[in-house]
């Protein structure tokens, strides 16, 4: 068996799994994200840099640890926010699809408190489909040739 293909490669180490986020930790994360909303959700500019955003995530992780929650890195905190946002978008879509469905059946599901909190942080516009966009060169336009 030829082992030359593995020369110079570091051995793979199995990443240790972190503890699950409990509801208290998720709630606190949402509170801290809401407090840092302008930096976290803001667009990059001369006044808002990637370093500012990175520092905000680091500060959120530090604040959570100071409150006695599990020791989480800024990457873990940022990933959890991305997961909560993704889950909220899926839930929002599922609930709205159910509301728009026709026919009988069980009552429409309600959105969870977590989903409602995420919506309050990012705004409902982030969950709505993009519409009323006319492709360039089609439809009415203010561009004169």
N, C-alpha and C positions, 0 to 999 in steps of 0.2 A: 504494500500500500504506500503510495507516494504522499508524503506529508509536506512537500515543498510548497504547496499552495497556501499553507497556514503560516509560513515563515513571515515574521515581522508583524503579525496580527496579535493584538492583545486578546487574551482569553475572555470569552463572554462571561459576564457576571450576571446572575439573575437579580433583577430589580426587586427590592423588598416592597411588598404591598403595604400601603399605609392603612391606618384605621379608617373605618367608614365615617362619613360626616353625619353627625346627629342633627336633629331638627333645630336645636339651640344654636349649633355652629352655623348652619345654613342661614338662620334668621339674623345672626350677628353679621355674617358676611354680607347679606343684603343691606343691612343698616350701614355698614362701613362703605360699601360701594355707593350707596345713595349719598353719603356725605362727601365722597370723592368723585361724584358723577361728572362734574365739569372736566376734570383731568382724564378720567378713564374713558369717557365717551366722546370727548372733544376731538376735533380734527387737528392734525399736526399743523403748526404754524411757527412763526418766529417766537411766539409767546408760549407755545406748548410743544415740547420736544419728546422724543422717544424716551429720553432720560427722565423727564418729568413723569411719564406714565409708569416707567419701571419703578421709580421711587415711590409712587402712589401704591403700587401693588406690594412693594416691600413694606411700606408703612402699615398697610392693611393686615398683612401677615403678622407683623410685630405686635400690632394692637390686639389681634385675636389671641396670640400667645400670652400677652400681658394679662388678658382677662381670664386666663386659666384653661383655654381650649387647647386641643392637641397642637403640637409643634408642627406647623405647616410652612413649607417654603413659599416664596412668592409665586413660583411656577405652579404649585399645587392649588394655591388660592385662585390664581388666574384661570386655571383649567376648570376648577369647580364653577366659577362664574360663567365661563363659556358653556359648560354643561347645563347649568340652570337656565341660561338664556335659550339654548337650543331646546331643552325640554319644554320651556314656556311657549316657544313658538309652535311646537308640535301640538301642545295641549290647546292653545288658542285656535289653531287650525281645526283640530278635531271637534272642539265645542262649536265653533262657527259652522262647520259642515253639518253637524247634527241639528243645529237650529234651522238651517236652510232646507233640510230634508223634508220631503213630503210624505204623507201617509201617517198611519198610526204608529204605535210602538211605545216604548218607554219614554218618560220625560227626558228632555235634553240634559246632559251632564252639566254640572256647574264647574267653573274654574277653581282650582285650588288657591289657597291663600298665597302660596309661593309664586304661582303664576301671576296673580294679581299684583303682588309686590314687584316682580320683575317688570311688568307692564308699567307700573307707576314710576319706575326708575328710568326706563328707556323711552317711554312714551308709546302709545298705541300705534302711532304711525309706523314704527319699526316692524309691526306685525301685519300690516295691511299689504296686499299685493300692489305691485307697481301698475298703475293704469294711466290712461289718457296720455300716453307717450306716443307721439307721431314720429315714425322713422324719418331721419334727415332726408329732405328732398321730396317728401310726400305731404299732402294736405296743405292747409293754409299756412303761410309763413310770412314773416316780416322781412325776409331776405329778398332784396331786389337785385336782379342781375343786370 
